[in-house]
Amino acid sequence: MPERLDRIRQCHFISGLLIALFTAAHLLNLAAAVSGPAGFDNLRTLLRVGYHHPLYETLLLAAPILINLVTGLSMLRMRPMPHDAAAPRGVVAGARHSGGFSDLRRRLHRLSGIGLAALLPPHILATRGLDLFGNVDTGFYFVAGTLAGLAAPVFLASYALLVLAAAFHLSNGMFTYLDEAGSFPGPVSRRGAAAVFLLVGTSLALCGAIALLSFGGVLYPRPTVEPLPLTHPSG
């Protein structure tokens, strides 16, 4: 069982790294909404040359998301809560602390993972699915429109939870995996790594906050948005 759990954790970590690369680019693109529709859509068009390529979208994005969800749910089922668990095989003594802040991080990591598992699939279907199969342009005006109607509080809450869950889960997950592998020998190295990953998570969350405030008409004066759905020009 420990060997199997280690292999699952490795698959979860590697797939998470691939997802993190896309997430960083995606949140940066969303934050570009502060410059208005042109800035957002121009950066989106540039980034889509890469991440909408069929090979990237299937092998380096869709497959890692599926693997990450499956391995995450498997670990959730296999591993007990922190205060009941012995240190996993391969953990360096001192890298994992029981009680206090460490247990809180692990509980928040589980909760953020559950939140992503619940919110990410419908978010993908409502954006990429509509783009592919519904001839809906999910650009600036689409996102702004979701934050302008009667359902705006629901969309705002789901977007905010997605951003916070992704920012924490990715940054904390990378730090925890490397920490348990003994990558940060000594307290000074460990504190430095913790600061770096805290900066990563904070930067991702900040990009999300800028995006929500921009699409919501706080940082950028929101133009009049059309009723949803908005079709592609070719539609």
N, C-alpha and C positions, 0 to 999 in steps of 0.2 A: 504493500500500500504506500509506504513512503516514496519508493522509487517511481511509482505511477504518478503520485501527486507532484513529484519534482518535474516529471516530463510534461505534465499538464501545465504547471506553472511556467515552464520555459516556453511552451507554445503560446500561452496567454501573454507573456512578456513580449515575445517577438512580434506577435500580431498587434499588440498594443503600440509598439514603436511605429509600425507602419501606419496605424490609425492616427497616432499623434502627429506625424508629419502632415497628413491631410488636414487634421483639426486645426493645427497652427495656421496653415495657409487659408483655410476656410474662415476662421475667426478674424484674421488680418483683412481678408476681403470684406467681411461684414463691417469691420470698423471703418473701412474706406467710405461707408455711407455718410460719414461726417462731411465729406466733400460734395455730397449730392448724388443724383442719379448717374451722371456721366462718370464721375470718379469710381463709383461702385461697379457699374456695368463694364467699364473699360478694364478694370483690374480682373473682374470675373471672366471676361472674354479671354484675357491673356492666360489666366490660370487654367481655364478649361481646355486649352490646347494640350496641357499635360494630363490633368486628372479626369478628363472625359474621353481620353483615348481608350478604346475598348480593352486593350491589354491591361492598362493601369486600372481601369474601373472594375474589371473582373478579378484579376489576379492580385493586385496590390491594394485594393480597397474593399470590394464586396466580400472576397474570400476571407481576408483578415477580420472583418467585422463579424462574419458568421463564426469563424474559429474563436474569436474573442468571447462572443456571447456563449458558445457551447462550453468552452473551457472555464469561463467564469462561473456559469451555473454548476458545472461539475465540482469546482473547488468549493462553492457555497454548500453543496450537498455533502462533500467528503470531509471538510475541515471543521472542527468544532470552534466555538467562540474563543477569543484569546485567553481568557482566564482559565479555560479548561484544557488548553493545548500545550503539548510539549513542543520545544523548538524543533522546526522541521530539520530533516536530514541535510547536512551541509551547512547549517547556520553556524557562523563563528561566534564563540562565546562572547557575550557582551554586546553583540550587535542588536540583539532583541531583548527588550526590557519588558518586564511584566508590570501591569498596573499603571495607573496614572495616565499621562499623555499618550504613551504608546498604545495602550488599549483603546483610548478614544480615537486615535488615528485609524486603527484597524476597524473599529465599528463604523466610523464615517466612511472608510473605504468600501466596506460592504454595502452600506446604504447608498452611496453614490453609484456603485456598480449596479445595484438593483434598480435605481432610478434610471440609469442609462439603458438597461435592458428593457425597461417599460416604455421609455419615451423615444428612444432612438428609432426603432422600426416604424412607428407611425409618422415620425418626422421625415424619414427618408421617403416613405410612400407619398406624403403630402407635398414633397418638393420635387425630388428626382422622378418619382412616379408620375406626377402630373406633367412634368416637363417631357418625359418620354412618351407617355401613352395618352395624355389628355390635351396635348397641344397648348399647354398653358405656359406662358412666360413667367418663370418664378424669379424675376429680377427685382429691382428696387421697388417698383410700384406694387408688386405682389406682396412683398413683405410689409411695406408701409400700409397696404390695404388691410392686412390681418390685424394691424394695431390701430385701425381707425374705426372699425365697426363695433357692433354690439358685443361681439365675442372677443374684443380686444383684451379684457382682463385674463381670459383663459389662455390666449396665445402668449401674452406677456409672461404669465406665470410659467407656462411650459418652456418658453425660450430661456427664461432666467434659470430655471431648474436645470435645463440641459447644459447651459454654460457653466454653472457652478459645479455640477456633477462631473462634467468632462474635465474642467480645469483641475479639480482636486484629484479625481481618480487617476488621471494620466500622470500628473506630477508626483503624487504620493506613491502611486504604484511603481514608477521607475525607481524612485529613491528606496522604497522598501525592498524591492527585488535585489537591487545592487547592494544594499546594506546587509541583507541576510546572506548574500554570497560572499561577504567579507571584503568588498571592494573599497571600503573606507577604514583602513587600519588607524586606530587611535582616535581620541575624542576631537582633536583639532580638525582632522580630515573629515570626520563625520559631521561636525558642525558646519564646516564649509560646504559640504555637499548638500546638507539640509537647506542652507541659505540659497544655494543655486537653484534647487528644485522648488523652493518657496517662491523665488523670483519668477521661475517658469510658470507656475500655477497662477500667480498674481497677474502676470502679463496676459495670460490667456483670458482670465476673468475680466481684466480691464478692457481688452478688445471687445469682449461680449457686451460689457456695460456701455461702451461707446456706441456700439452698433444699436443696441436697444434704445438708447437715448436719441440717436440720430433718426432711426426709422420711426420712432415715436413722436418726432417733431420737437424735441427739446434742444438738441445741439444743432440740428439743421431744420430750417423752416420748411415743414412738410408741405409739398405741393398738393393740389387737389388730386386725390387718387380715384381711379375708376372702380366701379363695382367689380368684385371678383366673380368668376375667374377672368384673367386677362390672357387672351390668346396671343400666340406668336404672330409676328407680322405676316408670315406666310399663310397663317390660318384664316 
